[in-house]
Amino acid sequence: MRIRLSSLSACWIALWMTITVTLSFVQAAGAQTYGVLHTFTGGADGGTPYGGLTWDGGSNFYGTAAQGGYTGTLCVNGSFGNAHGCGTVYRLTRSGSNWSFTTLYEFLGGAVDGNFPEAAVTIGPNGSLYGTTWAGYDQDCRTGARIFGCGIVFNLTPPANVCKTARCFWTENILHGFGDFMDGAGPGLGNLIFDRAGNIYGTNWNGRFSDGVVFELGPTDGSWTLERLLQIQIVQGQPYGLDNGLVADTSGNLYATSWAGPYGSPNCSERHGCGTVIQFTPTQSSWDTNIIYAFQGQNDGLNPTGALVMDAAGNLYGTTATGGAGGAGTVFELSPSNGGWTYHLIYSFSGGNSQSVCYPFLNQGCSGPWGTLLLDGSGNLYGTTYANGAFEAGNVFKLTQTNGTWTYTDLYDFAGGTDGANPIGSLILDGNGNLFGTTANGGSDGYGVAFELNP
């Protein structure tokens, strides 16, 4: 299905907007300087950016906002309540010290389009943008008697000609609409990944008949076909809730975290388990599943929400949103050893806002890292916490390894005001070592910000 917004009636289109701002910096911890690139208003620019930014290697940074944009359809948020708009895809363009903001696409929601994009976009092999929405499009998903849709995989391409008007939205191509039965529902915080053959891989956090789905989409004669599919069934001993993305090793194995499972885990029975790290080995029609680590809910942490990153030696790094010795989450490493995996605790967080809501749970106390770690070329790890830091509004941190010992540095503490609050998406680095990210809340309008942190 292809939707070209310029062909829709004017009542379906909010103004495409370009805003130019000059970045102003404030001094941060450790001689860092912090600046807000854009403050989201919840209007045509979007609001509540869960996903982080994606860099094209040049002047452009791309992202999604889960809310804002088109309001002509009743769209839902991640708690099945009314969303303030169906969500947007945007671009930030750097020119010296100035930044321009452009809304590239506004989701229409309902039965024709996606709604509530949580994950960042992925730049595909052809240079266009690929991503997912948590809801929208398919009418088989329901909460009570209310249709909200199971979500989509989409591709956005720029206009064929140079834009000469204020309504040059990009063109959306819906690659797949989820149906809640075999293929699951609700692609969450996980970015899509590509293999060398151009196939797309992603996860759904659950389905009507499963507790998580790994899917593969393959290009076929100009369209996309659902290839291998793995449903994680609701049985004891399985992971529960795949809400983030996948990472692949050189042998084609995929790795992910689940924020709960296995069922019946000690110390975590009320959460359906403490969470797992999973290896998926491809077969001709599906994947074999191997839980390489099950969290115990003790000093090792519990409820990993972010995805994993892998270094050149095949070690996996990840986080938990809560638990650990300090009760506010952990950073951990899993190393391959003698055919198995060895867990190493890197860092335990303490303090944090005990009232912070645990995503995707509806209880409280997940003030630690929600997003995926960033691993730089020197082996340093960067990340954010959701509600830790000096003001309990989240922070940016760095972990540096020297002779097997990790040193923690707090790079910036969000104050929860115009600088933003509660970062969820992952950080990225540009070629000059500058960090970029987003916050889901805060800013002058309460809909979050996009930020830069300079060394």
N, C-alpha and C positions, 0 to 999 in steps of 0.2 A: 504494500500500500504506500502510495506517495502523496504527501500533502504539501502543496505549495501555497504559503499563506497569502501571496499576492493575488491569488484567485478567489479568496474568500471575501465575503461582504465586509464592509467597513466596520460593522458592529462587532466582528470577530477579531478585530486587530487593534491592539494598543500601540501607541506611537513607539516606533523604534527610536532608541535614544542613544546619543553620543554625548558624553560629558568629559570635559578636560579639567583635570585638577593638577595642582602643584603639590608635590609631596612635602609635608612638613614633618620633621623628625623630633622625637623627644629622646632624652638620654635614658638608657636602661641599664640594668645590672651588668657588671663586668665590662664596662665601656662599650656596650652595644648601643646602637641607635635604632629606634623603632618609629615607623611611620605608617599611617593609615593611607592606603591607596584608594579605597572607595568605601563609603558608608552606605549600606543598603537601606532603602526606604520602605520596602515591602510593596512598591508600586511596579511600574513597568521594568525597573531594573532587577526586580526580584527581592527576596528576603530569605533569611535563615539558611545560609550556605553550609550544609553539612559536609559536603566534599571539599577537598582542597583545590589547589590550582594545578594546571598542567601547562608546561612550558614547551614552546615549539623550537627552542634553541636560538631564536632570534629576538624579536621585540614583543612577541605576543604571548599572553598568558590567558588560558581558558578555564572556565569553571561553570558550575551549576548552582542555582539557588532553588531550594526545595519548595519555596512558596513565592508569592508575588506573581507579577505578570497577568495573564488573562483571568478575568473573574466572571465570565459569562456562563460558566459551567460550575456546578457544585462539585468541588474537588475535596479530597480527604487528605489528612496528614497521617503521620506514622502511628497515631493513637486512634485512628478511625474517626476523628473529629473533623470539623470543617476547616479546611486549609484556607489561608488568605491568598488566594490565587493558586494557579496550577503549576507554577514553577517556571524557571527560565534557564537558558544557556547564555553566557556572556563572555566578552573578551576584554581584557585589559591590555592596552598597547603602550609601551614605554618609548618616550622620545626625550632623551636627556633627563632632566629632573621632572618632566611632565608626564602624566599618565592620562590616557583617554579611555573611557568606559563605553562599551557598546553592547546593547542587548541583541544577541544574534537570533534568538528564537524564544517564543512564548508557547508553552504547552497548552493545548486546548482541553485536555481531560475528557471526561465522559466516555462514550463508546467509540470515539474516533481517534483518540490520541492518549499519550501518557500523562501522568500526573505525579508530582512529588518526587523529583529526581534527587536522590541522596548521594550517589557516588560522583566522583570527579569524572570528567570525560577522558577518553583515551584517544590519542592521535594515531590513526591507523596507517598501514603501509602506503596508502594513497594520499596521505596528508589531511584527510577529512576527519571529522570528530565522530566518535562512537561512545555510546553510553546507555544507561538504563533508567527507568523510572520505577518507583516502588508500587505504584497503582495506575489505574486508568486502562482504557482500551477494551479489554475483554469483559463481557457481561456475565460470565459464569462465577465470578468472585462476589460474595455477598457477606455483609455483616448484618444479621437480622434480615429484614426485607429490603435492605438498601444495597444497590449495586455500586461497587466502587472500582472494579477492575483489578486484574492481577499484575499489571505492569508490562513494560515493553523493553525490547532492545532497539535502539534507534541509531541512525547515521545522519549527520548534518553535513551538507556541502554548501560552499559559498555560491552566490549568484554567478551565472555564467558571464555576465557583463559587468563592467565597472558600475558601482552604485552611484546614481545621480539624484536619488530622492531620499526621503527620510523613512522609507518603508522597505528597505532592502533586507528583509529577513532571509536567513539561510533556508535551504530546502530540506525538509525532513523526509527520510525514508524509513518506515517501520520495518525492521528486519524480522522481528518475531513478536507476537503478542502471547503472553502466557495465559494458560487456561485453568490452573489450579489443580488439575487432575494428575496427569503423568509428568508434566514439565514444571509443576510447582507454581509458586506465587511470591511476589514481593522481593525482587532484586534490591538489595539494601546498600550498604556502604562500600561494597566491593567493586573496584575498577575491573573492566574487561581486559583480558590479555589476548594477544595473538600468538600463534605458532608460526614457524617459518613457511608453512603452506598457506597461510592466510586464514586459518580457522580461528574462530572466536570462542573463548572459554569464560564462564562466569558461574555464579551461584545464586540460588534462591533460598531464602531463609526458611521457608516451609512450604507445604502444599496440603491439599485436602487429605491426601493419603500418605504423607511423609513428613519427616521432621527436617528436611533439607534436601536440596537438589543441586547436583553439578551438571551443567549442560555444555554442549558443544554445538556451535552453528558453523556450517560449512557453505562456502559459495558454490552455487550450482546454476549455470546458465543465466547469470544476471540476477538471481534471487538467492535466498539463504534457506538452508534446510537444517532442521534439527537432527543432528547426528547422534553421537553417543550421549547417553543420559544415565545418571545414577540417582536413584531415590534412596535416601537414608530413612529406613523404616522405623516406626515407633515401637522399638523393642528394646529390652534391657541390654545394656552393653554397647549401645550405639551412641554416636554424637547426637547433639540436638541443637539445631539452629545455626545454619551457616549464614552469617550476616556480613561477611567480608570477602575479599577477593582471594585469588589463587596466586601462587608463585610456582614456577616450573624449574626443575633441574635439567642438567644436560642430557639425561636419559629419557626425558619426557614425562617423568613423574610430576604430579601436582601436589601441592601442600596447602593446607588451610587450617584455620581454627574454627571451632564451634564454641559459642558462648555458654553452652550447657552440655549435659551428658557426661559420662554414661548415666542412665537411670540407676537409682539406688546407690550412688556414690556416697561413701561416708562423709560426714560433715557438710554435705550439700544437698541433702534429700529434698529440702524445701525448694530448691532451685532446679530440680531435675538433673542434678550433677553439677560439678564445678567447672566443666569445660574441657576441651580436648585439643590436641594437635593431631592432624590427620594426614596421612599419605595416600594419594590415589594413584594406582598403577594402571595405565591404560590397557584395555583388552579390545578385541575387535568391535564389540557392541556396547561396552560399558567400561567401568573401572572396578578394580579390586580395592577394597578399603582396608587400611591398616591404621589403627590408633597408635601413634608412636609415643604419645604422652597423654596421660589423664591427670588433670590437676586434682590435688588432694584438699584444697581449701585451707591449707596451713601456711607455712612460710613461703611456699611456692606460688601463692596467689590463687585467684579464681576469676572466672568469667573473662576470658580473652575476647575482646571485641574487635581489635585491629587485626589486619592480615600479617603475614610473615614476610621477612626479607631474608635473602640468602647471600652469603659471601662466596668468594671464589673457591674456598675450600669445602663448600657444601654445608657450612654451619647455618642454622636457622636462628633468627632473632625475632622476639615478639614481646608483647606486653599483656598484662591483665589489668582490668579496670578497677579491681578491688582486691581485698585480701592481702596476703603477705605479712611480714613481721610487723609492719607499721599500720596495717589495715587499710591502706589507700592505694593498693596496686603494686605491681612489680614490672621489672624488665628482666627478661630471661634469655638464655641461649640453649639450644639443643644441638649437640655435636654427634655426628655419626661415629659409632664405635663398635667394632666386632659384630657387624650385622644388626646392631640396635642403635639406640640413641641415648645420650647422657644429658641430663638436665643440669644447667648451671644457673644459679641466681646471680644476676648482675647488680640489681638495685631494688630496694624496697622503699616505697613512698610512705610518708606518714602525714598525719593531719588531714587537711582538706575539708571541704564542706560536706558534712554528714547528711545534709538534706538533698544533695544532688541526686537527681533521678537517674537510675541505671537504665541506659539504653541497651537492648530493647525491652527491658523489664519495666514494670510499673511500680517497683519498690524503690528504695533509696540507698544511697551510700557508695555510689561509684564515682569517686572524685578523681581517680587515676587516669591513665592514658586510655583513650578510646580509639585513636587513629593508629595508622601503621607507622613504624619507625622509618627514618631515613638513614641510609648507610652511605657515607661518602667514600671517596677513593682512598682515604687514609685509614679506613676502618672505624671512624668515629660514628657514633649513633646520635641522632637528633629526634626529638619528639615533643609532644605536648601533653599536658594533663587537662582534664575537663574542668575540675573545680579545686585544684590544689594551688599552691603559690601563696604569696604573702597576703593576698586579698581574697583568697578562696574563689577566684574567678578563672582559674587556669593559669598555666605558665608554659614557657618554652624552655627546654632543657637540652643539655649535651652530655654525652658520656664518652670519655676518652680512655682508651686502654693503653697501659704502659706495663710491659713485662707481666701480663696476666692480671693486673689490677686495674679496676675501672674507677675513674674519678668522675663524680657528678658535678655539673656546673649549671646553675640556674641563670639562663640568659635573659629572661624577661618575665615579669609577673603582670598579668592583666589586672587592671583596676576595676573593670566592670562598668566603666563609663564610656566616654567617646572612643576609647582605645579598643573596645570590644570585650567579650567574655565568652568562655566556654568553647574553646576550639575542639573540633571533632575530626576534621579531615587531616590528611597527612601534610607534612612540610615538603617543600622542594627547594633545591639549590640552583642558582644560576651559575654561569661560568666564572663569576667573580666572588663566589662564596657567600652571596647574599641569600638569606632565607625568606621564603614567601609562604603565606598560608591564609586561612580564613577563620573567623569565629562565628559560631551559630547564633550568638546573642550579643547584646551590648551595642555600642555605637549610639549616635545621637537619636536614632529612631527605634532602637531596640531590635533591629533585624540583622545585626551582625555587621562585620567589616571584612575587607581584604587588607592584608598588611604585609609590610616588608621589614625585616630585621637585618641591619647591616653590621658587619664585623668592625 
